[in-house]
Amino acid sequence: MQPADFVFLFGAVAFGALAKGATGLGFPLITVPIIALFVEPRMAVILISVPNMMVNFLILGRGGVPLGEVKRVWPLAVAGVLGVVAGANLLAILDTSVLSVLLGSISVAFALLGWLEFNPKLAPRGETFVGPAVGLVSGLLQGSTGASGPPLAMYLYSLGLAKRYFVYLITALFLVFNSVQVLTFLTLGLYDGENLFQAALMLAPTLVGLLLGFVVQDRLNQRMFNRLMLTVVAFTGANLLLRGLHIIS
């Protein structure tokens, strides 16, 4: 790659980390398609898994949530782990185009409804059934594409969480999924010295972007946070849609 390519790549990684720090999501969905401009798409998923784990750890270090809120998402997490293992094993053979188009369309529609302030809340009884289903779909996406953000964001948004609780819980779920993803990639022998070195190069711009994202998050009130989160969901949903239609790599 030319020096200008590295500047562009590192800038994209920093921007994805900024979105992650501000809203809790967006890092893989923003960065993987851009990295895929320079390496094979499957390798882009593998490379971004390492810095993604770092940002999840750092976000969780900012503070926790009440135990009652954690209990609301544990069935989702369990189902998600199963989905990640299945998705990672299907990475080499799975054509995710149809799923990407469907999920991208739903994500964009969800964001538009949110901007119009049509915000239906999920009843507690519905969490018992909807949570595990969302977890399974999110895990499959995480394992196969590195992008579980939109379904998780839509689900947690429907719970009406405060911004710090939203960011913490979605990050905790990402960390569970990401950890299983990395362990599965290791088991499958998908990491080697070269791609680990390339992943390490992305850690510095990731850290810079993440710290800037924290500043943005702390300056947002709840309404502004919701708007920004919906914008990221719309952007990442459109990204999935275009990838599924093979308009972008």
C-alpha positions as CSV (number, residue, x, y, z in Angstrom):
1,M,0.0,0.0,0.0
2,Q,1.0,3.6,-0.6
3,P,1.5,6.0,2.3
4,A,-1.7,7.8,1.4
5,D,-3.5,4.4,1.7
6,F,-2.3,4.0,5.2
7,V,-3.4,7.5,6.2
8,F,-6.9,6.8,4.7
9,L,-7.1,3.4,6.4
10,F,-5.9,4.7,9.8
11,G,-8.3,7.6,9.6
12,A,-11.2,5.3,8.9
13,V,-10.3,3.1,11.8
14,A,-10.1,6.2,14.1
15,F,-13.5,7.3,12.9
16,G,-15.1,3.9,13.5
17,A,-13.6,4.0,17.0
18,L,-15.0,7.5,17.6
19,A,-18.5,6.3,16.7
20,K,-17.9,3.3,19.0
21,G,-16.8,5.6,21.9
22,A,-19.7,8.0,21.4
23,T,-22.6,5.5,20.9
24,G,-21.3,2.0,21.8
25,L,-21.6,0.6,18.3
26,G,-20.4,1.1,14.7
27,F,-16.7,0.0,14.9
28,P,-16.7,-3.2,12.8
29,L,-19.5,-2.1,10.4
30,I,-17.6,1.1,9.6
31,T,-14.1,-0.3,9.5
32,V,-14.5,-3.8,7.9
33,P,-15.8,-2.6,4.5
34,I,-13.0,0.0,4.3
35,I,-10.3,-2.5,5.3
36,A,-11.8,-4.8,2.7
37,L,-10.7,-2.3,0.0
38,F,-7.1,-3.3,0.8
39,V,-7.3,-7.0,1.8
40,E,-9.7,-9.9,1.2
41,P,-13.0,-9.3,3.0
42,R,-12.7,-12.4,5.1
43,M,-9.3,-11.2,6.3
44,A,-10.8,-7.8,7.1
45,V,-13.2,-9.5,9.6
46,I,-10.2,-11.3,11.2
47,L,-8.0,-8.2,11.4
48,I,-10.6,-6.0,13.1
49,S,-11.5,-8.6,15.7
50,V,-8.3,-7.7,17.7
51,P,-8.7,-3.9,18.1
52,N,-12.4,-4.5,18.5
53,M,-11.7,-6.5,21.7
54,M,-9.5,-3.6,23.0
55,V,-12.2,-1.0,22.6
56,N,-14.8,-3.2,24.3
57,F,-12.5,-3.6,27.3
58,L,-11.8,0.1,27.6
59,I,-15.5,1.1,27.3
60,L,-16.4,-1.3,30.1
61,G,-13.7,0.3,32.3
62,R,-15.8,3.5,32.4
63,G,-18.4,2.1,34.7
64,G,-21.1,-0.4,35.2
65,V,-24.9,-0.8,35.4
66,P,-27.3,-2.2,38.1
67,L,-27.4,-6.0,38.3
68,G,-31.1,-5.9,37.4
69,E,-30.3,-4.4,34.0
70,V,-27.6,-7.1,33.4
71,K,-30.1,-9.9,34.1
72,R,-32.4,-8.5,31.4
73,V,-29.8,-9.4,28.7
74,W,-28.2,-12.7,29.9
75,P,-30.5,-14.9,27.8
76,L,-29.6,-12.9,24.8
77,A,-25.9,-13.3,25.6
78,V,-26.1,-17.1,25.9
79,A,-28.0,-17.5,22.6
80,G,-25.5,-15.1,21.0
81,V,-22.5,-17.2,22.0
82,L,-24.0,-20.2,20.2
83,G,-24.6,-18.0,17.2
84,V,-21.0,-16.7,17.1
85,V,-19.5,-20.2,17.1
86,A,-21.8,-21.2,14.3
87,G,-21.1,-18.0,12.3
88,A,-17.4,-18.3,12.7
89,N,-17.4,-21.8,11.4
90,L,-19.5,-20.7,8.4
91,L,-17.2,-17.8,7.6
92,A,-15.4,-19.5,4.8
93,I,-18.5,-20.8,3.1
94,L,-21.5,-18.7,4.1
95,D,-23.0,-16.2,1.6
96,T,-24.5,-13.6,3.9
97,S,-25.8,-11.4,1.1
98,V,-29.5,-12.1,1.7
99,L,-29.2,-11.7,5.5
100,S,-27.2,-8.5,5.0
101,V,-29.9,-7.0,2.7
102,L,-32.7,-7.9,5.1
103,L,-31.0,-6.7,8.2
104,G,-29.7,-3.5,6.5
105,S,-33.2,-2.7,5.4
106,I,-34.7,-3.3,8.8
107,S,-32.0,-1.2,10.5
108,V,-32.6,1.8,8.2
109,A,-36.3,1.6,8.7
110,F,-35.8,1.4,12.5
111,A,-33.6,4.5,12.5
112,L,-36.2,6.4,10.4
113,L,-39.0,5.5,12.8
114,G,-36.8,6.6,15.7
115,W,-36.1,10.0,14.1
116,L,-39.8,10.4,13.7
117,E,-40.1,9.6,17.4
118,F,-42.1,6.4,16.9
119,N,-40.4,4.5,19.7
120,P,-42.4,1.4,20.7
121,K,-41.1,-0.2,23.9
122,L,-40.7,-3.9,24.4
123,A,-42.9,-5.3,27.2
124,P,-41.0,-7.2,29.9
125,R,-42.9,-10.4,29.0
126,G,-41.7,-10.0,25.4
127,E,-38.0,-9.9,26.5
128,T,-38.2,-13.6,27.4
129,F,-38.8,-14.6,23.7
130,V,-37.3,-11.7,21.7
131,G,-34.0,-11.5,23.6
132,P,-32.7,-15.0,22.7
133,A,-33.8,-14.6,19.1
134,V,-32.0,-11.3,18.8
135,G,-28.9,-12.9,20.4
136,L,-28.8,-15.8,18.0
137,V,-29.1,-13.6,15.0
138,S,-26.5,-11.1,16.4
139,G,-24.1,-14.0,17.1
140,L,-24.4,-15.4,13.6
141,L,-23.6,-12.0,12.2
142,Q,-20.7,-11.4,14.6
143,G,-19.1,-14.8,13.8
144,S,-19.5,-14.5,10.0
145,T,-19.2,-10.8,9.3
146,G,-18.0,-9.1,12.6
147,A,-21.1,-6.9,12.6
148,S,-23.7,-7.7,15.3
149,G,-24.4,-4.0,16.1
150,P,-27.7,-3.2,14.4
151,P,-29.9,-6.0,15.9
152,L,-28.4,-5.4,19.4
153,A,-28.9,-1.7,19.2
154,M,-32.5,-2.0,18.1
155,Y,-33.2,-4.4,20.9
156,L,-31.6,-2.4,23.6
157,Y,-33.1,0.8,22.3
158,S,-36.6,-0.8,22.7
159,L,-35.8,-1.3,26.4
160,G,-35.6,2.5,26.9
161,L,-32.2,2.5,28.6
162,A,-30.3,5.6,29.7
163,K,-27.3,6.3,27.5
164,R,-24.6,5.1,29.9
165,Y,-26.6,1.8,30.5
166,F,-27.1,1.4,26.8
167,V,-23.4,1.8,26.0
168,Y,-22.3,-0.4,28.8
169,L,-24.7,-3.3,28.1
170,I,-24.2,-3.3,24.3
171,T,-20.4,-3.2,24.9
172,A,-20.6,-6.1,27.4
173,L,-22.5,-8.1,24.8
174,F,-20.0,-7.2,22.1
175,L,-17.2,-8.3,24.4
176,V,-18.8,-11.7,25.0
177,F,-19.4,-12.2,21.3
178,N,-16.0,-10.8,20.3
179,S,-14.1,-13.0,22.8
180,V,-15.9,-16.2,21.5
181,Q,-15.2,-15.0,17.9
182,V,-11.4,-14.6,18.6
183,L,-11.2,-17.9,20.4
184,T,-13.0,-19.6,17.5
185,F,-10.7,-18.0,15.0
186,L,-7.7,-19.2,17.0
187,T,-9.1,-22.7,17.1
188,L,-9.6,-22.6,13.4
189,G,-6.0,-21.4,12.8
190,L,-7.1,-18.1,11.1
191,Y,-4.5,-16.0,12.9
192,D,-0.8,-15.9,12.0
193,G,2.1,-13.6,12.7
194,E,1.5,-11.4,9.7
195,N,-2.2,-10.6,10.3
196,L,-1.6,-10.2,14.0
197,F,1.1,-7.6,13.2
198,Q,-1.3,-5.8,10.9
199,A,-4.0,-5.8,13.5
200,A,-1.6,-4.4,16.1
201,L,-0.9,-1.5,13.7
202,M,-4.5,-0.5,14.0
203,L,-4.5,-0.2,17.8
204,A,-3.1,3.3,18.0
205,P,-5.7,5.0,15.7
206,T,-8.3,3.0,17.4
207,L,-7.3,4.3,20.8
208,V,-7.2,7.9,19.6
209,G,-10.7,7.7,18.0
210,L,-12.1,5.9,21.1
211,L,-10.9,8.6,23.5
212,L,-12.5,11.3,21.2
213,G,-15.7,9.3,21.2
214,F,-15.8,9.4,25.0
215,V,-15.6,13.2,25.0
216,V,-18.5,13.3,22.5
217,Q,-20.6,10.9,24.6
218,D,-20.0,12.9,27.8
219,R,-21.2,16.1,26.1
220,L,-24.5,14.6,24.8
221,N,-27.8,14.8,26.6
222,Q,-30.2,11.8,26.3
223,R,-32.1,13.1,23.3
224,M,-28.9,14.0,21.4
225,F,-27.4,10.6,22.2
226,N,-30.5,8.8,20.9
227,R,-30.3,10.8,17.7
228,L,-26.7,10.0,17.2
229,M,-27.2,6.4,18.0
230,L,-30.0,6.2,15.4
231,T,-27.7,7.9,12.9
232,V,-25.1,5.2,13.5
233,V,-27.7,2.5,13.1
234,A,-28.9,4.0,9.8
235,F,-25.3,4.3,8.5
236,T,-24.4,0.8,9.5
237,G,-27.7,-0.6,8.2
238,A,-27.1,1.1,4.8
239,N,-23.6,-0.3,4.9
240,L,-25.0,-3.8,5.4
241,L,-27.6,-3.2,2.6
242,L,-25.0,-2.1,0.1
243,R,-22.6,-4.9,1.0
244,G,-25.5,-7.4,0.6
245,L,-26.3,-6.0,-2.8
246,H,-22.5,-6.1,-3.7
247,I,-22.5,-2.4,-4.4
248,I,-19.5,-2.1,-2.1
249,S,-16.9,-4.7,-1.1
